[in-house]
């Protein structure tokens, strides 16, 4: 059964309806060591964070969650260094975990650890620097966490859902060692079941 679920997820997450066709934006895909796709991303190299994160969540994934949160930094190479090399070839640089240090903001997961903590490997793969934005602690550990919990409830109810996280609104505020990460003003979550929008929320900070 577990093998069948992973095969279905691999097929579904190999095709996104949100192509990354904006200047300065680049596609990336996070896969595990067996080639299973965990989540798809469209990286915004101008503001330095994911414009879109998209993935599927199943009832099985939610019910099997039992792995402790990894004690790990947000590495640049969890995707095999593919995004970093792609950005460099186009004149951009991928930010580093240290760019968030002493910034006053949390490193806010877009594809959250708790959605993938049925597997140590998969949980760790959410700690990718291309999967985070600066979030106020009150958002990351409060209102945004509430939307993550609601999403897991919907996965348990419907069996299979598709989650799309969109970040395309920003403050005139930059953080990082070179002031190279722009602070979002809104985080948008959309949840679909059979292409029907079943949950939509915008979280401001």
N, C-alpha and C positions, 0 to 999 in steps of 0.2 A: 504493500500500500504506500509506504513512504517513498519507494522508488518511483511509483506512478505519479505521485504528487509532484516530485522534483522534475520529472519529464514534462508534465503539463506546465509547470512554472517556467521551465526553460523555453518552451515554445511560445508561451504568452508574452514573456518579457523580452523576447527577441525582437518584437515589433512594437514600436511606439507610435501613437497617433499624434504626438507632439514633436515634429522634427525640429532640430536645432538649427534654424536657418536665419539667424540674426548675426550681423557683423560683430566680430569679437566674441562669439559664442561657439562652443565646441562640444560635440557629443562625447560621452564616455559611458562605459558599461562596467559594472562591478560583477565579476564572476569568481566562483570559488575554484579550488584546485581541480575539481572534476568538470569544470566548464559550465556549471549551472549558474544562470544569471540571477543575481539577487536584486539589483536595481539598476535602472537606466538614469543617466543624468545629462543635462545640458548645462555646461559650465560657462558662467559669465566672467570672461577674463578681464573685463574693464572694471567691474566692481569687486571681483574676486570672491565668488561663491556660486553655488548652483542656482541657476535661473529656474530649472525644473528638476525635480526628483520624482521618479515614477516607479512603482513596483506593485506586485500582487501580494495579498495577505490572505491566508486560508485559516479555517477553523482549526485544522491540525497544528499549524504553526503557533497559534495562540495557546492552544491547550497543552502543547509540549514544552512551553517555555519553562526552563529550569536552570539555565546557566547563569552564574554570577556575572555581573558587569565586569568586563575586562579592565585591568589596570594598565592602560596603554595610552600613548600619545596619539594624536591624529597625524598619521604618517602620510607622506607624499606618494609612496610607492605601493600602496595596497592593491592597486589595479595593475600591478606589474610595471609601473612607471610609464604607462602608455599616455596618460593625460599630460604629465609633465613634459614628456618629449614632444607631444603634439603642440603644446603651448609654446615651447621654445622655438620650434620650427616656424612659428607664426609671429615671433617677436614678443611673446609674453613670458612671464614667469609664474609658476605656481607658488602660492604662499606657503609658509611653514607654520607648524604648530606654535613656534616661539612668537609669531606675530600677534598672538592673542594674549601673551603673558603680560600681566599687569595692565590690561586694557580696560578693566571695569566691566567686561562683558563675558558671559559664558560662551563656550564653544557649543553652539546649539545644533544637535543632530537634525537633519531633515528626514532621512531614513533612520528611524530610531533604533538604538540597540535592543530595546525590549521587543521589537517586532521580529528580531532574528535570534533571540537568545535560546532557541531550541538546539543550537549548535555553537560550540566554542569558536569554530572557524568563522561562521557566519556573523556572529556577534562582533568579532574582532574586525571584520571587513566593513562595519559601519563606522569605524574609527579612521576614516579617510578624510584628509583635509578638504577634498572636493565635495564633501557631504555636509559641510557646516557653514553657519552664518553667525555673526555676533548677535547674541540674545541677552537681554536683561535677565537677571536671575529670576525676577518676578514673572517673566514670560516663560523662560525655559523650564522652570520648576513649578510653574503655576498654570497660567492659562493655556500655554502650548501643550503642556503635559496632559491637561484635561482633554484636549482634542485627540491626543494619541490614545488615551484610555477609551474614549468614545469610539475611535476607529477600531480598536481591538474588540470592543463589544459588538460592533457591526460585523466584523469578520466571523465571530462566533455565531451570530444570528444567521447570516446569509451563506456562510460556507466558503465563499470566494469573492473577494472584492479587489478593486484596483484603486490605488491611492496616487494622487497627483499633488505634489507640493509645488507652489509657484511663488517666486520672489521677484518682483519687478517694480517695487516702489521703495524709494530710499530717502534717508535724511541727508542733509548737507553735513555729514559727520563721517570722518574717516579714522580708522585705528590701524595699528600695525607699526612695525619698526620704521617703515618708510611711508606711513599713512596711506597704505595701499589697499585697505579693506574698507569698503563703504558699509555703513550701518543701515540695514533695512528698516523701513517704517511699518511694513505690513508683511505678515506671513499668511499665505492662502492655502487652505487644504480643501481638496475636492475628492470625494469618494464615490465610486461607481460600482454598480452591480448590473451585469449584462448591459453595459453602456448607459444605464439609467443613473442619473445623478441622485444619490440618496443622502448625501451630507455635504454641506458647503459652509465654510466659515472663514472669516478673515480676522486675524489677531494682530492688533496694532501694538506698537511699543514706542 
